[in-house]
Amino acid sequence: MAQSIAVVVTSFNQGLTIREAVFSVLAQSLSPDDLVVVDDGSTDPESLDVLGKLEADGVRVLRQSNRGVSAARNAGIGSVETDLVAVLDGDDRFQPRFLATMAPEFSDDDVVAASSWLSMFGTATGIVRPTGGRVADFLARNSCPAPAMFRRQLWEQVGGYAEDLREGFEDWDFFLRLLTRGGRIHIVPEPLIEYRTQAGSANLEGMTRRLRLYGEIIDRHATVFASNVRSALLAQEAISIDRLARWEELLLGDRSLNPGEATFGDGGMAALVRIATARTQVAEGNKKPRYEEI
């Protein structure tokens, strides 16, 4: 028997993009049994106009004071009675096959949530390939996009999204609470989510904020981190190795780039040696750097 599906779209001052998000749900090859838009206290006239027109066209719109995306998702999910729920941010879009592709995954009782790769559009473009997995796979990084489908009963059992996490990582926290009970999050290896990117700055303040929020995740899930400390540390090291490899490829591809000072304790010094050696080899006429000799 097919399980019923609801889609919850959240919005805050997102203007015309909320209409694109809703239209992407209405265009699904598998129509949802319920659709609700939760407006988290929008104030700009364009957003209010778009929401009013959607409501006039029969789309159910819930309105609340500005309490954050977690509270908006919880309000929307709490208003539906379906077996499965998919959440979508108001500036993103689902590909037409998203619901039809996700729903069958829940015939496997081991699957607690499902999502897919993402196709970025806007300021940056490209395909992003999250991996999903079990709880140990979510300790070093969040391995599932925020737009996802999950069992409504499990959402209720874990207490929904944490409404006090208003600066970010609320989806990571939610997925960890789902996975701590067992099971896995499945990622379909197709870009069925269109993820909007906008101009921003990767400044020190943003990096410090990310570090602080990661500390919050560790504190909230201290027991599971302590039980899987080896996996978490190895995963962090794997991330560092991958980043260093990409950094080396970038520098070797553009020899005008200056690597600056090497970092310590993460392979940065050794990487700088390899780059310097490779540049010397290229300058001497070797077409390919001989890494095996380093």
Secondary structure, 3 states (H helix, E strand, C coil): CCCCEEEEEEECCCCHHHHHHHHHHHCCCCCCCEEEEEEECCCCHHHHHHHHHHHHCCCEEEEECCCCHHHHHHHHHHCCCCCEEEEEECCCEECCCHHHHHHHHHHCCCEEEEEEEEEEEECCCEEECCCCECHHHHCCCCCCCCCEEEEHHHHHHCCCCCCCCCCCCHHHHHHHHHHHCCCEEEEEEEEEEEEEECCCCCCHHHHHHHHHHHHHHHHHCHHHHHHCHHHHHHHHHHHHHHHHHHHHHHHHHCCCCCCCCCCCCCCHHHHHHHHHHHHHHHHCCCCCCCHHHC
